[in-house]
Amino acid sequence: MNASSIENPGEDKVLDSQGLAAVTFTLLWSDGRAEHEDQMHFETFSVWREADFLPAAIGSRLLEMRAGDSAEAVLSVGEVTGCWDAARQVAGSPAGFNRSYRRGLDVEPRAGRYYPQGFFHGFQEIVRESIVPARITALDEETMHVDLNHPFARFPFRVVFHLDRVLPGSDRRGGRCSSPLDELVRFPGLAAPLQGGLDTCYGDALQAMVRMDERDDAVFYSSPRMLQHLDARALETINALYRRLISKDADVLDLMASYDSHLQGCSLRSLHALGMNADELQANRAATARVVQDLNQAQTLPFEDAGLDAVVCTASVEYLTRPQGIFSEVLRVLRPGGVFVATFSNRWFPTKAIQVWSELHEFERVGMVTQWMQHAGFSGLQTFSSRGWPRPKSDPHAGETALSDPVYAVWGYRPMV
């Protein structure tokens, strides 16, 4: 996503070696199953303190860059994280996994899942207090295999550095420095499948699909909620993504819709809004047709085969108790080449979300939704994330956290044949 929309056109200063800037890094990589685009914004970047962490292809250009400029570098496998090392794999008894490491939470080990290393404190080389992620690569009744390598250690990638704004003042302080690239690559690798493209067992076919509140969903959604569930910055990002992916004059289905489909600026032939509350759907001015349906009760979508160009699902996929059935239905109603986009954040109604959603790291959720799309038959799988932007001052939660709600997206296409 291009951050140029936040730039001040009057700012065109050359960034000097004592300068401060607002910058955005974009990580571009592939895990063999999906193409990934992970964006992280740094509102205050100090050239004096942090530029040395950048690749030479970026650092050498930095001093001559102006607001709005970009630089790109290709990094080899392990250049930031250290190369993957077979010696960093350990094995032991499943009894060495501490299911009660988190007080009040009983955690089940699953093949392919990541856990803080402290869960494996009965294994060799692991410190009980460590929160660094480690992955279970294989598991049976007798042996658990654990990979302690960095989740991103197997992947080459490109990184794009965009100088959003030059800031006033300077920062020449010493002390500890942090690498923006370390922050950028810390967690996206959690979305990747196991080596060889093997599936991860998220528990999404087992008891982890239950919810805290198993009452009829119609009770929970009986009253309309005419409010936005994400902040304005996050919604702008989602809207920009939809504009980027949805073709002109498209027939679109907003799945699990409410009063706002976040499709402003899209050129639509029709918009079908399918949701749980009739009042919310009636308030959706962009909708040309409205359907009240509980997808956890009735999985068949009321649309003909191959009749839609795009389906979007905004901040709702975590409420589906049988998502793979719905994803298969979405594939059916899309025309060949049609796109299905699911977007989500780290805010949801905890009592109605599936249990596994709260157990996963945010990037593991990206991996799980990608796996659902893969199993349903979608092709051209891609993901996107955007983090680190300042929360709008007008947001009701501005006093609680400085950062905007992160945005995660997964999309795929109905194959052409």
N, C-alpha and C positions, 0 to 999 in steps of 0.2 A: 504494500500500500504506500502511496506517495504522501509524505508528510509535508509537502510544500504548501498545503492549504493553510498551515498555521504560521507561515513565514510573514514577516513584515516586509513589504516590497521596498521600503526605504532603507532597509539594512543591507549593506553590501560591503561590509568591512572585511579586509583581509585578516584572518585569524593569526595573531602573532604568538610567539612562544610563551607568553605569560597569560594567554587569553582564556576566556571561559566561553562555552558554547552549549546549546541544546542540540543533541545529536540523536540519530536513530540508526541502529544496526539491524540489518536483515540477514538472516541465516538461510541459505538455500541448499538443500540436500535431499538425497533420496535413500530410502532403505530397501529398495527392490520391490516393495509393495505399493508405496505411495511417494509422491513428490511433496516436499515440505517447505513451507515459507514461514519462518518464525521471526517476528519483529520485536525489538526491545528498545524502548526510548529511554534516554538519560537526559533529564531536564537540566542538569549542571555537569558538564564534562570539563575537566581541567587539563589543558594541554600540558602544563608544567608538570603535573603529577601523574597523568595517566597515558599520555601519547606513546610512551615507550613500549606499552603493551600491545600496540597495534602492529599488524604485519607491515613489512617494509613498503609494500606496494601502496599502502594507505598512508603510513607515517611520512614517507618521502614527499607526498603531495599535500600534507595537511597544512603546512604553513602558508601555502599559496591559495588555499581554498577560501571561497566566499560563501555567504549564506545562499543555500539552494544547490550548492555543488555536491557531487557524489564521487566516491572512489570505490573500487572493487578489488578484491584479492581472492585468489584461489589458494586454499590451504590443503595440505596433504593430510592423510590419515594420521591421527595422533599428534599433530603439530601443536595443538592447544592442550589436549588432555593427556598426552602420553599414549604410546601405541598399546594396542591390546596385547596382553601377555598371558599365555596359557598357564603360567605359573600362578596367576592370580585367581585361579579356579580352585575351590576347595570342596571337599565332600565330607559328609558325616551322617549321623543318624538323625532322622526327622525329630527324634526326641530332643535334640539340641536346639530346636526352634521354640522360642518362648512365646507361646500363644497369648500369654497374659502380660506381655512387656508393657503394653499401654493399659494403665489402670482403668478398670471398668469396661474394657473392650476385649472380647475374645476373638483373636485373629486366626484365620485358617490359612495355612501355607498352600500356595497353588503354583503349579509349574508355569513359568513365564512371568510371574508377578515380581515386582520390585518391593522391597521392604527396607527400612533403615537397618543398617548392619547390626545394631544392638539387638535385633530379634534373633540373631544367629550367634549369641555370645558363647554358646557351647562349642563353636567351631574354632579351629586353629586360625591364628592371626587376626581375630576380630575383637575389637574393644567394645565392651558392653555399652558404653555411653555414645558410641558413634551413631550419627544420624545420616551418614553418607549412604546412598541407595546401593543395594546389592540385589542381584536377580537370581531367582531359582530357575535353573535351566533344565533340570530333570528331577523327577520325584517319584519314588515308589515307597512301599512299606518299609523297606530296609535302608534306603540311601537317599539323601538329598544332596544335589549338586548345586553349588552356589558360585556365581561369577562376581568377583569383586572389582572387575575393571570398570572404568568410567563408562556410563551408558552411551557416550558418544565416541568411544575410543575406536570404533570400527569404520567410521565414516569420513570420507573426504567431503569438503563443502566449500561453497563460495560465501563470502561475506561482503555486504554492501554497506558502506559508511555514508550517511547523508547528514550534511551539516544544515540543521534546520534554522538556527538563529545564532548570531554572535551576541553574547551577553556583555553587559557593562562590567567593569571591574576586572580584577585579576586574582589568581590564587597561586602564591609561590610558597605555601607552607610545606614543610616536610612531613614526616610521619609515615604511617602505613598507607600504601596505595592499593587500590583494587583494580583488577583487570576487567574491563567491560566484556571482553571476549569470554572470560571464565564465567561471568554471569549469563551471557548469551547462550552458551552451550551446556549449562549445568543440567538442565532437565529435559530439553526436547527429545533426547534419545530414548526416554522412557516410552515414547509412542511407537517405537520400532518393534517389529515381530522378532521372535527368536531367530538365531542363525539358521539359514536354510528356509526362512519364511514360515516356520512352524507357528501354529496358533498359540496364543496365550490363554490359559485357563483363568478367566476372570471370576468364575463362579456365576456367570450370567445365564447359565443353563440349569442352575441349582437353586438352593435356598436363598442365595444373595439377591434374588429378584423380588423378595417380599418387601413390604413397606411398614413403617411404624404405624400408620393409620390405614387399616385395610377396610374401612367402611366404604360404602358405595361412593364412587367419585362424584356422583351427582349431588351428594350432600355437601361436599367441600366446595364445589363450584356453583352452588345454587345462587349465591349473591355475586353480582358483578363486581369486578375489581378494575376500575377505570384509572389505572396507574401504570407507570413504566417500571419494569422490574430491574432495569440496568440504568446506569447514568448516561447523560447526554453524549459524552465522548465515546463510550462503548457503542451506543446505538448509531452514532455517525459512522463508526468503523464497520458495523454490520451492514448499514445501508449502502456504503461504498462498495462492499464486497458483492452485495446483491446486484448493484448496477453493473459491476464488472462481469458477472457471470450470466445474467439473464439476457437473452437475445431480444431484439426489437420486436414489438407486436406479439409478445409471448402470451400464451394461455398458462396461467400460474395457479397453483394450489398452495395456500398457506395452511399448513398442517398444524393443528393444535393452536388455532388462531385466537386473537383477542381483538380489541378495538383498533389496534395499530399494527399493520403488517410490515412496516419498515421498508417499504418499497418506493419511497419518494424518489422521483427522477427516473424510474424505470418506465419504459414504454410498453404498456400492457394492452393486449386485446381483451383479456378477461382475467378476473381474480376471484377464485373460489375460496371462501374463508370457512374452514371446518374447525369447530371448537366445541367447548362444553357449555358456554353460557350464551343464551340467545340475545340478551341485552348487550353484551360486549360485541357480539358479531353485528348486531344492528347498528351499533355506533361506528363500525368500520366503514368509513365513507368510500374507501377505494374498492371495496368488494362489490362485485357484480352478481354474486350468488353466495348464499350462506347455508351451511349445513350444521346442525347440532348433532354431534355423535361422540360417544365415549369409545375411544379406540382400544381401551382395555377390555371392553365388553364385546364390541362388534369390530372385527378386524378388516372386513371387506370394505374397501373404499367405494363410494357410490359414483364411480366414473367409468367410462368405457375404456377398453384397451387402447393404449397409444394415443390418448387424446390431449395430453398436456405437454408443454415445453419445459416447465420447471416446477419443482416442488421445494418449498422452503419450510424449515421447522426452526423457530427461534426460541431459545431458552426454554425448551420443553421436552427434549428427547429423554431427559432423565426420569420422566414420569411414565414412560412406556414399560409395562410389565412383560410384554412379549414383543420386543422391538424388531426381531428378525422377521416376524410375520408381517408387520407393518412395512418394513423396508422392502419385502418382496412385493407387496401390493403397490408401493410407490413405483417400483421398477415396471410393473405391469401397466400402470396408467400413463407412464411417460412415453413420448415418441422416441424413436431411435435418435440418439444424440442428445436427448433431454437430460437436464441436470437436476440432481437432488442435493440440496445444501442444508446441513444441520449446523446451527451455531449455538454456543452455550458459553457460560461464564462460571464463576465460582459462587454464585448466589442462586438459591433455589428454596422451595418449601421443603424442609427436611422430612416432615411427616409423610409426604406423598411421593417423594423420590424413592427409587429402588435402593435397597440397602447397599449394593455394591458401589453406587455412585459416591457415597460418603467415605468408602474404604479406600478409594483410589487417589493417587496423586493426579493433579489436573492434567498432566500430559499422558498419564495412563488412560484417562477418560478419552483423550484423542485417539489413542491406540485401540481402545475397545469399540468406539463408534466406527473407526476405519475397518475393523475386523467385521463388524455387523454388515457394513456396506459390501465388503468383499464377499462374504458368504451369500448375500442376497443376489449377487451377480453383476454389481456395478463395475465399470471399468474406468481407467483414467483417474484413479483415486488421488486426491490432493488434500492437503491440510494447510491451515493458516492459523497463526496466533499473533496477538498483539498485546504487549504488556508495558508497564512502566510510565504511561502517560499521566499527567497530573489530573486529579479529579476536578471537574468544574466547580467553581466556588458556589454556584447556585444549587448544587446538588444537596438534597437533605442529609446525606451522609458525609458531607465535606469535612465536618469536624471530627469524624471517626477515623478516617484514613486519608492519607495524602494522595493516594494513587487511584486512578480510574479503574473500573471493573475490567479485568482482563477479558479478552475475546478469544475464543477458540472456534474453529470451523473445520468441518470435514465435508467434502463433496465428491461425487462421482457421477458417471454418465451411463445412461442405458446404451449398451453396445449397438453399433450401427447394423449389425447382422446377428 
